[in-house]
């Protein structure tokens, strides 16, 4: 263990140097080049085929000094962004969570069902949304929201000329320049992503958007299923048009479609055509970790939770002879 006095001495020595460096960086509107490199590590999603790169999630490991610079900027950037950010954007914001999205969605559905409307929802799918955002378009949006010229110059410097390599075990690739997107694993990246999707909410008029990061669910209601599908199709096309105009990759073949009514009838025979893809209604969808069924009784979600809990408890039972009482308590707390 490093002696506390030595730690304090190191902090007292480094802090003034770092403070001066950060202040100078802000004054000249240049983000340090050495703080703009990342190492990407492929994280296994737990799927069987390890030869398919889509079964791995890229995780960026950034320079520690980059995080310190970003922490200084974060408070000022967040304060400015919160003045215009839609209240329906729930990701990467203080006092917001997935619960806000799910509660708003379920309560919206319950209200419309109680009024004897049909309710329909479309779950959209995007590929690498964080990596697709054009830098110039993002700067233009920040400018339209009232950011000063100095702020725009600094954020532009933060985004441009970033480089990354890929590391697998102890082998690294060459560094290559990142030409678009906001840095994943960064502090400012998620805030800038929210800015980039904020104007999406101005494009949708007849449906509601339930958003969390790159997860967007379109939901609407009507007195007839045919009109419901017409509205959902029209708004989905507006949504897709906006996404494509903003250079995002839409996976319409992975969209999901669901229909509900108060009588809890089966509507899995309904079909809607979106972006040249025919989507058949399904009986349940999984949104932000929660299974929502067309009866809105959560039976399937509860069943999935019980099955998962049973598997974890069975694993503990098999290991109980090798664990002390304290270790068993720790494991129980970890899975509860």
C-alpha positions in Angstrom: 0.0 0.0 0.0 1.3 3.5 -0.9 1.7 5.6 2.2 -0.9 8.4 2.5 1.7 11.1 2.8 3.2 10.0 -0.5 -0.2 10.1 -2.2 -0.9 13.6 -0.8 2.6 14.8 -2.0 1.9 13.4 -5.5 -1.5 15.1 -5.6 -0.2 18.4 -4.4 2.5 18.3 -7.1 0.3 17.2 -10.0 -2.8 19.3 -9.2 -1.4 22.8 -10.1 0.2 21.4 -13.3 -3.0 19.8 -14.4 -5.1 22.8 -13.5 -2.9 25.1 -15.6 -3.0 22.6 -18.5 -6.8 22.4 -18.4 -7.2 26.2 -18.2 -4.8 26.7 -21.1 -6.7 24.1 -23.1 -10.0 25.9 -22.6 -8.5 29.3 -23.3 -7.0 28.3 -26.7 -10.0 26.1 -27.5 -7.9 23.0 -28.2 -8.5 19.6 -26.7 -5.1 17.8 -26.1 -4.2 15.4 -28.9 -2.7 12.9 -26.4 -6.1 12.7 -24.7 -7.9 11.7 -27.9 -6.7 8.1 -28.3 -8.7 5.0 -27.3 -8.1 1.3 -27.1 -11.1 -0.8 -28.2 -11.6 -4.1 -26.5 -14.3 -6.5 -27.9 -16.5 -7.7 -25.1 -18.3 -11.0 -25.5 -22.1 -10.7 -25.4 -22.4 -14.3 -24.3 -23.6 -15.8 -27.5 -22.5 -19.1 -28.9 -20.8 -18.2 -32.2 -17.5 -16.6 -31.3 -16.5 -16.2 -35.0 -19.3 -13.7 -35.6 -18.0 -10.2 -34.8 -21.6 -9.0 -34.2 -21.6 -11.1 -31.1 -19.0 -8.8 -29.5 -19.6 -5.3 -28.1 -16.7 -2.8 -28.6 -15.7 -1.1 -25.4 -13.4 1.9 -25.6 -10.8 2.4 -22.9 -9.8 6.1 -22.8 -6.9 8.0 -21.4 -7.4 8.8 -17.7 -6.3 12.4 -18.3 -9.0 12.7 -20.9 -11.6 11.9 -18.3 -10.3 14.6 -16.0 -10.5 17.2 -18.8 -14.1 16.1 -19.6 -15.2 16.2 -15.9 -14.2 19.9 -15.8 -16.3 20.6 -19.0 -19.2 18.3 -18.0 -21.0 20.6 -15.6 -21.0 23.6 -17.9 -22.0 21.5 -20.9 -24.8 19.8 -19.0 -26.2 23.1 -17.7 -26.4 24.5 -21.2 -27.8 21.4 -22.8 -30.6 20.9 -20.1 -32.1 24.3 -21.2 -33.3 22.9 -24.5 -33.1 19.1 -24.2 -36.5 17.3 -24.6 -38.0 16.1 -21.3 -38.6 12.8 -23.0 -34.9 12.0 -23.4 -34.1 9.8 -20.4 -30.6 8.4 -20.9 -27.4 9.9 -19.4 -29.3 12.5 -17.4 -29.4 13.2 -13.7 -32.6 11.9 -12.0 -33.6 10.0 -15.1 -33.6 6.3 -15.7 -35.1 3.5 -17.7 -38.0 3.5 -15.2 -39.1 6.9 -16.5 -39.5 5.5 -20.0 -41.2 2.2 -18.9 -43.6 3.9 -16.5 -44.6 6.6 -19.1 -45.1 3.9 -21.7 -47.2 1.6 -19.6 -49.3 4.4 -18.2 -49.9 5.8 -21.7 -51.0 2.4 -22.9 -53.3 1.8 -19.8 -54.9 5.3 -20.3 -55.7 4.7 -24.0 -56.9 1.1 -23.4 -59.3 2.4 -20.6 -60.7 4.8 -23.2 -61.4 1.8 -25.5 -58.7 2.7 -28.1 -56.5 0.3 -29.9 -52.9 0.8 -29.1 -50.0 0.0 -31.3 -46.2 0.3 -30.9 -43.2 -0.1 -33.1 -39.8 -1.0 -31.6 -37.0 0.4 -33.9 -33.4 -0.8 -34.2 -30.2 1.0 -35.0 -26.7 -0.1 -35.6 -23.8 1.7 -33.9 -25.7 4.9 -33.4 -23.0 6.5 -31.3 -20.5 5.8 -34.1 -22.5 7.3 -36.9 -23.1 10.9 -35.9 -21.4 13.3 -38.4 -19.2 15.8 -36.5 -20.1 18.8 -38.7 -23.8 18.1 -38.3 -23.5 17.9 -34.5 -21.6 21.2 -34.4 -24.3 22.8 -36.6 -27.0 21.6 -34.1 -25.0 23.0 -31.2 -24.7 26.3 -33.0 -28.5 26.4 -33.6 -29.0 25.8 -29.9 -27.0 28.9 -29.0 -23.5 27.7 -28.2 -20.8 30.3 -28.4 -18.1 30.3 -31.1 -15.5 29.4 -28.5 -17.5 26.5 -27.2 -18.1 25.2 -30.7 -14.4 25.4 -31.5 -13.5 23.5 -28.3 -16.1 20.8 -28.9 -15.0 20.5 -32.5 -11.4 20.0 -31.3 -12.7 17.4 -28.9 -14.4 15.4 -31.7 -11.9 15.8 -34.5 -8.7 13.8 -35.1 -9.5 11.1 -32.6 -7.7 7.8 -33.0 -8.3 4.3 -31.8 -6.8 0.8 -32.0 -8.2 -2.6 -31.2 -6.7 -4.9 -28.6 -7.3 -8.6 -28.4 -5.5 -10.2 -25.5 -2.0 -8.8 -25.8 -2.1 -8.0 -29.5 -2.9 -4.4 -30.7 -3.8 -3.1 -34.2 -2.6 0.1 -35.7 -4.2 3.3 -34.7 -6.7 4.7 -37.2 -8.6 8.0 -37.3 -12.2 8.1 -36.2 -14.1 10.1 -38.9 -17.6 10.2 -37.2 -19.4 9.5 -34.0 -19.1 10.6 -30.3 -16.5 8.8 -28.1 -18.0 5.8 -26.4 -16.9 5.3 -22.8 -16.3 9.1 -22.5 -18.1 11.5 -20.2 -19.1 14.1 -22.8 -20.0 11.6 -25.5 -23.4 10.6 -24.2 -24.4 14.3 -23.6 -23.5 15.1 -27.2 -25.4 12.1 -28.4 -28.5 13.4 -26.6 -28.1 16.7 -28.4 -27.8 14.9 -31.8 -31.2 13.1 -31.4 -33.1 16.0 -29.7 -34.7 17.3 -32.9 -36.1 13.9 -33.6 -38.9 14.7 -31.2 -40.0 17.7 -33.4 -40.6 15.4 -36.4 -43.1 13.1 -34.9 -46.6 14.6 -34.6 -49.2 11.9 -34.3 -47.3 9.3 -32.2 -45.3 9.4 -29.0 -41.6 8.5 -28.8 -40.3 6.6 -25.8 -36.6 7.1 -25.9 -33.6 5.8 -24.0 -30.2 6.3 -25.7 -30.5 4.6 -29.1 -33.7 2.7 -28.2 -36.7 4.4 -29.7 -40.3 3.1 -29.5 -43.1 4.7 -31.5 -46.5 4.3 -30.0 -49.9 5.6 -31.0 -53.7 4.8 -30.6 -56.8 4.8 -32.7 -60.5 3.7 -32.7 -59.7 1.2 -35.5 -56.8 -1.1 -36.2 -56.6 0.0 -39.9 -56.2 3.6 -38.9 -53.8 2.7 -36.1 -51.5 1.0 -38.6 -51.8 3.9 -41.1 -50.7 6.4 -38.4 -47.9 4.1 -37.2 -46.6 3.5 -40.7 -46.7 7.3 -41.5 -44.8 8.2 -38.3 -42.4 5.3 -38.7 -41.5 6.6 -42.2 -40.9 10.1 -40.7 -38.7 8.6 -38.0 -36.7 6.5 -40.5 -36.3 9.5 -42.8 -34.9 11.6 -39.9 -32.5 8.8 -38.9 -31.2 8.4 -42.5 -30.9 12.1 -43.0 -28.8 12.1 -39.8 -26.6 9.3 -41.2 -27.8 6.6 -38.8 -28.0 3.0 -39.8 -31.6 1.6 -39.6 -32.2 -2.1 -39.2 -35.9 -2.2 -40.3 -35.7 -6.0 -40.5 -35.3 -6.1 -36.7 -38.2 -3.8 -36.0 -41.0 -5.2 -33.7 -44.7 -4.5 -33.9 -47.3 -5.1 -31.2 -51.1 -4.3 -31.0 -53.2 -4.2 -27.8 -56.9 -3.6 -27.0 -58.9 -3.5 -23.8 -60.6 -6.9 -24.6 -57.2 -8.5 -24.7 -57.8 -10.0 -28.1 -55.1 -11.7 -30.1 -53.8 -9.5 -32.9 -50.8 -11.5 -34.0 -52.3 -11.8 -37.5 -51.9 -8.1 -38.1 -49.2 -7.0 -40.6 -47.7 -3.6 -41.2 -45.2 -2.7 -44.0 -42.3 -0.5 -42.9 -39.3 0.5 -45.0 -40.1 -2.3 -47.5 -40.3 -4.8 -44.7 -43.5 -6.7 -43.7 -43.8 -6.9 -39.9 -46.2 -9.3 -38.3 -47.5 -8.3 -34.9 -46.1 -10.3 -32.0 -47.6 -11.1 -28.6 -44.8 -9.6 -26.5 -41.8 -7.3 -26.8 -38.7 -6.8 -24.6 -38.0 -3.2 -23.9 -35.2 -2.0 -21.6 -35.0 -5.4 -19.9 -38.8 -5.7 -19.3 -41.0 -8.1 -21.2 -44.3 -6.3 -22.2 -47.1 -8.5 -23.5 -50.2 -7.7 -25.4 -52.4 -8.5 -22.4 -50.3 -6.1 -20.2 -50.4 -8.5 -17.3 -46.6 -9.0 -17.0 -47.0 -12.8 -16.6 -44.2 -13.5 -19.0 -41.9 -11.0 -17.4 -42.5 -12.5 -13.9 -42.0 -16.0 -15.3 -38.7 -15.0 -16.8 -37.5 -13.4 -13.5 -38.5 -16.5 -11.6 -36.6 -18.7 -14.0 -33.5 -16.5 -13.8 -33.7 -16.5 -10.0 -34.1 -20.2 -9.9 -31.0 -20.7 -12.1 -28.9 -18.5 -9.8 -30.1 -20.2 -6.6 -29.4 -23.6 -8.1 -25.9 -22.5 -8.9 -25.4 -21.4 -5.3 -26.8 -24.7 -4.0 -24.2 -26.6 -6.1 -21.4 -24.4 -4.7 -22.6 -24.2 -1.1 -20.1 -26.9 0.2 -17.2 -24.7 -1.0 -18.4 -21.4 0.4 -18.2 -20.0 3.9 -21.3 -18.4 5.5 -20.0 -14.9 4.8 -19.3 -15.8 1.2 -22.9 -17.2 0.9 -24.3 -14.0 2.3 -22.2 -11.9 -0.1 -23.4 -14.0 -3.1 -27.1 -13.7 -2.0 -26.8 -9.9 -1.7 -25.1 -9.7 -5.1 -28.0 -11.5 -6.9 -30.8 -9.9 -5.0 
